[in-house]
């Protein structure tokens, strides 16, 4: 937000938010700054991806089976290197790493856990479509005397202390929540600062858009087909919506958050547990959307209530405007049919 010559940087905003909590130590604030630094570095490279040899596949394959793009690996290392040495974090976990990455021995281990998808939508890198970074912050649950690890990562989404994403779109935006509303910042590359551009984001209860990959239609259960059909053609009180699908989760999510909409990646016969990941995709976005007045389910259950059993666990995802998500949950709960 720019008031005349006065700009509110994310650093100032976080500091003012921290002052609301006299007991705050400032560690979470500093961790959010660390994430901001990583975002700026990744943004710089994403913006130049077409101009350097960083473009293209790095040849390896991650746990999702996605061909790892060089930018994926760069973003993965950048986030880890921005937080591991700070003494604020004890362990990180990423879509690009098979296992959790505890802070190395000899480095101070802090009280926070960072789960992240370093560059979601990376198959869009080479075709210049918006991509994003998603992050989730928890407090460690294991004793400081023991090494941090998987147990600190496998926490329900409702335990998150902060979550957000960076969208590398027509501009680079960072959107986050610490449970005190949702706030959006736009990077001014001329000064290298994220400036408050979207304070107190709220999402309309009924969305303009529905976002789903309809090429999966024949792989869905009939109830899922009914729900998507209602958003497409209208049914009862559900009015028809415009279809918008970028195929990049953060971009689809952000448009729906601002304009109102519903994003669905249901289970299908190719993805019986859904394609998206619970811990570092659905969970953080669920925290953000609920803080903005929206909802997020796996079709039936609240995403934030799901207790993960596996670090890279998949989940179906229905997320966005609360009345649209509630309609989907009513149909999908009443007509629950397992995907065969
Ligand atoms: P599909 C990108 O690969 C991604 O992980 C998300 O960003 C996106 O929402 C989804 O997969 C798109 O998947 O099967 O529609 O191409």
Boltz pocket constraint, residues with backbone or C-beta under 6 A from the ligand:
constraints:
  - pocket:
      binder: B
      contacts: [[A, 120], [A, 121], [A, 122], [A, 123], [A, 213], [A, 247], [A, 248], [A, 249], [A, 250], [A, 275]]
      max_distance: 6.0
